[in-house]
Amino acid sequence: MIVVTTDSVPGYRTDAIFGEVTGLTVRARSALANWTAGWRSIGGGEITEFTQALQESRQEAIARMVSDAQARGGNAVLGMRFETSEIGQQWVQLCAYGTAAVVLPIPAGQPGATGQSGQMAAQGQPPRPAPAPPIDFQPHRQHPPHPPQR
């Protein structure tokens, strides 16, 4: 899976767009970690407990976003971004989001090709992922009419 923060992948052409994909994780803040971090922040420097937790959260959010893109039939995520916010004062939400797409390498010698895309194209186009399964949409049920009121 190709994941980029740009709107396109150099040396690849965008063949299909499947829409926004997201990966979300919510973590509880630890009172002990907050207390430890408070003391550590007095002296300055990195707060390794928070750094490690944030790095793990980012990796988890990316993995969920990639899974969402694969389920929709994509082999790439374009324009990937992170958003972090607090929920109350106890939880931190981290969201990775982007656009699921199918990208195909441009063969060597064609405009826009790169060395890498030329090699990928020479090995054969990557298999096109299967389209995402249709959403099982159920229209609203018709409820029986209310009995007449007297």
C-alpha positions in Angstrom: 0.0 0.0 0.0 1.4 3.4 -1.0 0.6 6.1 1.5 1.6 9.7 0.7 0.9 13.1 2.0 0.8 14.6 -1.5 -2.2 14.6 -3.9 -0.4 12.3 -6.4 2.4 9.8 -6.5 5.3 10.8 -8.8 5.7 8.3 -11.6 2.2 6.9 -11.1 -1.1 7.8 -12.6 -4.3 7.9 -10.6 -6.7 5.4 -12.2 -9.6 5.5 -9.7 -10.6 7.4 -6.6 -12.7 5.6 -3.9 -13.2 8.5 -1.5 -12.2 9.4 2.0 -10.7 6.7 4.3 -10.0 7.1 8.0 -8.3 5.3 10.8 -9.2 6.3 14.4 -7.9 5.5 17.8 -8.8 7.0 21.2 -6.5 6.6 24.2 -7.2 7.3 27.8 -4.8 9.5 29.6 -3.2 8.0 32.6 -3.2 10.1 35.8 0.1 8.6 36.9 1.6 9.4 33.5 0.3 12.9 33.7 1.8 13.3 37.1 5.2 11.9 36.0 5.1 14.0 32.9 4.3 17.1 35.0 7.4 16.6 37.1 9.6 15.7 34.1 8.4 18.8 32.2 9.8 21.1 35.0 13.3 20.2 34.0 12.5 20.3 30.2 13.2 17.7 27.6 11.2 15.0 26.0 8.5 13.2 27.8 9.2 9.7 26.4 6.0 8.1 27.8 3.8 10.4 25.8 6.1 10.3 22.7 5.9 6.5 22.7 2.1 6.5 23.2 1.6 9.0 20.4 3.8 7.0 18.0 1.9 3.8 18.7 -1.4 5.7 18.2 -0.2 7.0 14.9 0.8 3.6 13.7 -2.5 2.1 14.8 -4.5 4.9 13.0 -2.5 4.4 9.8 -3.0 0.6 9.9 -6.8 1.2 10.3 -6.8 3.7 7.5 -4.9 1.4 5.2 -7.4 -1.4 6.0 -10.3 0.9 5.1 -8.6 1.8 1.8 -8.0 -1.9 0.9 -11.6 -2.7 1.7 -12.7 -0.1 -0.8 -10.4 -1.5 -3.5 -7.5 0.9 -3.3 -3.8 0.3 -3.5 -2.9 3.8 -2.3 -3.9 6.6 0.1 -3.3 10.1 -1.2 -3.2 13.3 0.8 -2.8 11.5 4.2 -3.1 13.7 7.2 -3.3 13.4 11.0 -5.7 15.1 13.3 -5.4 15.0 17.1 -7.9 16.3 19.6 -8.9 16.0 23.2 -12.2 14.4 24.3 -12.9 15.9 27.7 -9.7 16.0 29.6 -9.3 12.2 29.9 -9.0 11.0 26.3 -7.0 11.8 23.2 -8.3 11.0 19.7 -6.0 10.6 16.8 -7.3 10.2 13.3 -5.4 9.4 10.1 -7.3 10.3 7.0 -6.8 10.5 3.2 -8.2 9.5 -0.1 -8.3 5.9 -1.2 -7.2 5.4 -4.8 -5.8 3.0 -7.4 -2.5 4.2 -8.8 -0.6 2.5 -11.7 3.1 2.9 -12.5 3.9 4.9 -15.6 6.2 2.8 -17.9 9.8 4.0 -18.6 10.1 6.4 -21.5 6.6 7.8 -21.1 6.1 11.4 -19.8 6.0 11.5 -16.0 7.8 8.2 -15.5 10.4 7.8 -12.8 13.1 5.2 -12.4 11.0 3.4 -9.8 7.8 3.5 -11.8 9.6 2.2 -14.9 10.9 -0.8 -12.9 7.4 -1.4 -11.5 5.8 -1.2 -14.9 8.4 -3.6 -16.4 7.6 -6.1 -13.7 3.9 -6.0 -14.8 1.2 -3.7 -13.6 0.3 -4.3 -10.0 -2.9 -6.3 -9.7 -5.9 -4.1 -9.6 -7.6 -4.5 -6.3 -11.1 -5.9 -6.3 -13.8 -3.2 -6.0 -15.1 -2.6 -2.5 -18.2 -4.7 -1.7 -21.4 -2.7 -2.1 -22.8 -1.1 1.0 -25.8 -3.0 2.2 -28.3 -0.2 2.1 -31.7 -0.8 3.5 -34.3 1.8 2.7 -36.5 3.0 5.5 -39.2 0.5 6.4 -42.8 1.5 5.9 -44.6 1.6 9.2 -48.2 0.7 9.3 -50.5 3.7 9.5 -51.5 4.8 13.0 -55.0 3.8 14.0 -57.5 6.7 13.7 -57.8 8.7 16.9 -61.2 9.2 18.3 
